[in-house]
Amino acid sequence: KYRKYVGPFSTIRFLNLLPLSNMFGQSMAAFIPPMLAGEVYFMPGFSPRDAAHLIRKRRISVLFGVPQMLELLRDYIVQSIPEAAQPPRSGKWYLRWWQYRRVHRRFGWKFWSFVVGAAPLDPALEEFWGKLGFVVIQGYGLTETAPVATLNHPFHAKKGTVGKPISGVEIRIAEDGEILLRGENVTPGYFGEEVGIRDAEGWLHTGDIGELDSENRLSILGRKKEMIVSPSGLNVFPEDVERVLNAIPGDRK
């Protein structure tokens, strides 16, 4: 239904930094762009400098990648354009855009968005690109869900979440916090195995822990098998501990 708005911005070009052996990479390279009559570009390997050059040279609008790629790009931008690390001087988008105009010049004026998946995104990384004026769109899914299950709306994205279930997908949080998914996109089982992977009600147990907000947006808290339960019943996720430790200045060797 948004295709009619694409006209003034055509041709939309995508840079895919995901392997095609990955279901997320296949979706972003082979399924989504044709719906918008878009073009897809690829890179051999990944160099932040080369990626930024290609985005500008080919007038890329959207980059598909994993969080690590956004982290490497952030480090490259901060090193080459130091003011990118400074806090915004205004809450108004056009003044922030002007403050960070050298960053936008580096990527080209047509680039505006990152689509991220396949791994948890550090909130600080999302905040960094957001303050510069770029939209970070997160999604969630598994190979077993073909693969997208939830996705943030590009113009109504909420930071820290992976969006709402896409059409045809049901989501539920179990009593222990595990994310359950159900829909026609969920595979009935694995090749060569007679036992299905859904429960009696058709729910796929993802192994991920999450929560839903009042608008049915999903937040990923961690992996169920990695969750640490303290003697007092407190649930601790290694990702949260790692994030705090990484924020402490000092030698990490």
ABEGO torsion letter per residue (X at the ends): XAAAAAAAAOBBBBBBABBAABAAAAAAAAAAAAAAGBBBBBBBEBBAAAAAAAAAAAGBABBBBBAAAAAAAAAAAAAABAAAABBBABABAAAAAAAAAAAAAAAEAABABBBBBGBBBBAAAAAAAAAAGBBBBBBBEBAAAOABABBBBAAABBBGBAEBBBBGBBBBBBAAGBBBBBEAABBAEBBGBABBABBAAGBBBAGBBBBBBAAGBBBBAEBAAABBBBAAGBBBBAAAAAAAAAABBEBAX
